[in-house]
Amino acid sequence: MDDIYETIAGLRRRGERAVLATVVGASGSAPRKEGAKMLVLADGRIMGTVGGGSLEHQVYKEALKLLEGKKPQLVHFEMTNEDASREGMLCGGTADVFIEPIRPWPVLLIFGGGHISFALARIGKMVDFRVVVIDDRPEFANAERFPEADETIAGDMASVARRLEINGSSYIVIVTREHKNDAEVLEWAAVTPAAYVGMIGSKRKIQKVFSYLKSKGITQEQLDRVHSPIGLPIGAETPEEIAVSIMAEIIQVRRRLDATSPREQVEPL
C-alpha cells in the first residue's frame, strides 16, 4: 500500500496522470475486502489489485475511461454464482469501487521576485500550488523573502528556464523587472506545453515584445496562448490586487482543464 502512495506522489510531481480504484464496500464472495486498491497508470500498467478476475477487468475498463477525462465515480459490481464458480469461489458477491483520477500537482513558476511575485507566491500556496520563484538577484530569490515558496532559484532567468521540466500542469507567470528578461523567458515559455503562460505589461510593451519574438521565429499561434495583459480585468492597482487578478485567471484555466480533457479541447480565454 505504501508503494502505491509513493508512486502517486511521484506521478503528481512529474505531471503524470493515473487512476486509483479503491474497494469501499464488499459482500458475499467478493475477491477483496474494503480498502483494497489498484492504481492504473497512463500507459495501461497496473499496481496493486482489487481481486483479479472479472471484477478487476471491469474496474480496469472503467479506470481507462477516467484517464480520458471523466469524473470520479462510485461503481457497483455484482458477481453471479456462475461468475464465482468460474473463478473458483463458492458463491457470488458484490463490490462497490470508488474510481478517481490522480491529477498532477500544479506548479506555479514565477519569474521575477518583486512585489507582485511576493503576493502571488503567498496566494498560490494558499490555493494548493507548488510555488517556485526565479530571479537573477540572490537578494530577491531566497527563502527568507519567499517563505511560502517551495523553491527559490537565483540565476540568469533564461538559463534557469531551459533547465526546468514543463508539462500540462505547469503555470508560468512572467513578472520580471526588465523587458529584456520578459522577452527571453517568454521566448522559451511560448513553445512549452505549459497549461498557462502569462506576462505582465502595458499594451505598448506587449506589442514590442511580441514583435521581437516573431522576428525570432515564434508564431502568432504560439503568442495567442499567452495571457497578456495578464490577469482577469478586475480593476486591480496595487501589487496585491494584481496578484489576486493573476491567480484568479490561473484558477479559471486550471478548473477548465480539470473539467475538459484532453487539453486541446479547452477554448482560449
N, C-alpha and C positions, 0 to 999 in steps of 0.2 A: 504493500500500500504506500509506504514511504517513497518507493521508486516512482510510482505514478505521480505523486505530488511534486517530486523533484523534477520529473520530466515536464510537467505542466509549467512549472516556474521557468525552466529553460526555454520552452517553446514561446512563452509570453515575452521573455527578454529578447528573443531572436526575431520576434514579429511573425511567428508561425501560428496557424490555426489548427485546432483539433476539436474533437467532440468527446465528452465524458458521459458515460452511461452508468447509472447507479440504481441498483435494485432497492426500492423503497418499500416494497410490500411483497409477500410471498405466502402461498398456502399450498397444501397438498404436497405433491412430489416435485415442486419447482426445484430446478437443479441447484440454485444458490439462494442463500438467505439474504435478509436485509443488509445493506451496506456493501455488497459485492460490487466491484467497479471494473469497467473496461474502458480504456482510452483508445479512440480511433484517430490515427494520425492522418495528416493531409494526403500522404501517399498511399493510404489504404491499410497500412500495417496496424496491428492492434497490440495493446499491452494490457495484461490482466484478463479477467474473464467474468462473464455473468452466467456461466454454466455450460457453455458449449451447446452442441446440437442445434435443433430448430430454433430454440429461443434466441441463442446467440446470433444465429444467422438473421433472424428478423430484426433484432436490435441493431446489428451491423448495417442492414439496409436502411433503417431509419436514421442512423447516425450519418451515413453518407449524404442524406438529404439535408441535414443541418450544416454539413460542410459547404453546401451550395448556398447557404444563407438563410435557411428557415429559422424560426424562433424556437426556444426551448419548449419541450413538451413532455407531458406525462403519458406514457403509453401502457395500455393494459394488454397483456398477452395471456392466452389460455391454451393449455396443452390438453388435448383429448386423451382418453385412455389408449387410443391407438397410437398417438404420438409417443406417449410414455412407454408403451410396450416396445415400440421400435427403437427407443433409446435406452432400453434396459431398466426402466422404472416400473414400480408396481402399479401406479395409477397416475392419472392426470393431475394437473395443478395450475395455479395462476401466478402471475408475477406482474407487479407494477414497476415500471422502469422509468426513471427521470433521465431524459437525454438533453444535455445542454452544450452549447458551443463554447469552446475555450477561445476567447478573443485575445489577440496580442496586447501587451501592455503598451499604452500610448506614451510616446516620448515627446516632450516639448523641448526643442532645441532653440535657444535664444542667442542670437548673435548680437553682441553689444551688452555692456554692463552698466548702462546709465540708469536714470531714474525710472523710466518706463519698465526696463528689464527687472529692476528691483521689485516693483509692484507685481509685474507679470509672473515672476518666479513664485511669489507667495500665493497668488491666486491659482496658478497652475497646480501647485502642490495640493491646495485645498480641494480641487476637483479631480484628484487622483491621477495626475500625470507624473511620469518620471521627468524630472527637470534637469536640463544640462545648460549651463551658461558658458559662452565662449567670448573672450575678449583678448585683444593683443596686449592689454595692460595688466600686469600681475596685480596691481593695486585695485583693479576693478573685477578681476575674475579670481575670487578666492572664497573660501568657506566662511570667513568672518563677515564678509559683505553679504554673502548669499547663504545664510544658514539653512534655508529651506531647500536649496538645490541638492540634488543627489550627486551632482558632479560639477565642478568648475574647471575650465581648461583655459590656461593662459598661453597665447601663442598667435602667430600670424593666422588670421581667421580663414583665409582662403586655403592655406596649407592644412589647417586643422580639419576643415570641412571635407577635404578629399580623403581623409583617413576615417571618416565616420561611415558606419553601416546604416543605410537608409532603406526603409521599407514602407509599406502601406499604412503603418501605424506611427509614422514619424510626422511631426508637425513643426515646421521651420518658420521662425519669426526673425526678420532681419531689421534690427533697430540699432545699427552702428552709428558712430559719430561722424562718419565721412562718406560722401558719395562714392568715392573710390572703393572703400570696403564693401558698401552695399552692392555695387556692380559686380565685384569679384565674387562675393558669396552668392548673389543671385544667378550669375552665370553657371555656377555649379548646381544650385538648388533647382533651377528651372527644368533640368533634364533628369532629375531623380524621380523615383516612384513615390515620393512623399505624399501623404494624404492632403497636406496643406502647406502652401508656401505664401508667406505674406511679407511685404516690405513697406515700411513707413516712408512717407514723403509727400511733398506738395505735388500738384499736377505737373508743374514745370520740371521738378526733379525726376518724376516718374517718366515723363516723356524723354528726358535727356538720357536716363539710364537705359530705357527700353531701346532707344535709337542706337546707343552704343552696343548693346547686346545683339541687336540684329546684325550689326556690322561684324560681330564675332561669330555669326552663324546660328544664333538662337532663333528659332522660328516664331512666327506670330502665334501659332497654336500653342507652343510651349509657354509663351508670355501670357496667353489668355488664362492660363491656370493660376497665375499669380494674383493674389488678393492685394491690390494696391490702387487707391489708398486702402490701408489696412484697417480692419475692424468694422463693426456694424455702425451705421450712422446714427449715433445717439446724442450728438452734440457734445462729445467729450472735449475737455480742455486741459485739465490737469493730467500729469503723468499717471496718476492712479485711475482716473476716469478713462484715459486712453487704454490702459492695461485691461480694464473691465471690458471695453468695446472689442479689443482684440481677442480676449478669452471667450467672449460671447460668440464671436464669429467662429472660433475654433470648435467650440462645443456644438454649434449648429452643424458644422461639417462632420464632426465625429458622430453625432447621432444619426445623420442621414446615411453615413457609411455603415453604421451598425444595423440600420433597418433595410439596407439595399446591398445586394451582392450579386455578381461580382462588382468591383469598384467602378468599372467602366459605365455602369448603369446610372451613376449619380449625375444629375444635371448640374452644370456650373451654377454657382450662386450669383 
